[in-house]
Structures are given as structure tokens and as C-alpha cells.
Amino acid sequence: MSWLFGSKKDRDRERMARIREQGNSGEWRFRMVHTGEEIQRTGRGSDYRTRKADILGRGYGPWTYHEVKTGNSRLSEHQEKEKKKRKGHYRVERYGSWY
């Protein structure tokens, strides 16, 4: 209830916690959708890279880079450059909020 009585710092802290929670839920949903694939967390420019996996879990085929977005968020400048660089192997996955 800090939105009513708290300081601006408290309101911003709660807002960022909600945004972080929404992002984490989007990434969890991404991992659930892409079960059965080899998934690796990447550094900058994209969140994950995936490729098909056989029954033993060994990956094969080309890597596809995925950026997970929730809500109305847009790509950063670096992500836009990465998208142009990777062309057909870069996908933006959008997930809405469950709550």
C-alpha cells in the first residue's frame, strides 16, 4: 500500500519488482514451450539460443536466437542490431501476463 502512503523510492521499488516478476514468468513460459530442445542462456543481444535435440538430448541443426518480451516492451538498440545481423535466425517471443 506504499502507492498511497509511501515515498517515491518505495513506489519505484515495488514497480520494478512487478516488472522483474513479469519478466521471470515470461522466461519460465519460454522454457516450458521449448522443452525437448537444447536451450542455452546467452549474454547480450538475445536471451536464449535453441536448436532441436534428439532423444538423448544432443543438439543438432542451426542455432535460433530468441528474445523473450512481456507486455508492450520494445527491443533495445543493441537487440535491433542483433536482429538485423542474425536475419532469419532471430525470433522475438512475446508473452502476455497471466495476472
Buried (B, 14 or more C-beta within 10 A) or exposed (E): EEEEEEEEEEEEEBEEEEEEEBBEBBBEBBBEEBEEBBBEEBEEBBBBBBBEBEEEEEBEEEBBBBBBBBEEBEBEEEBEEBBEEBEEBBBBBEBEEEE
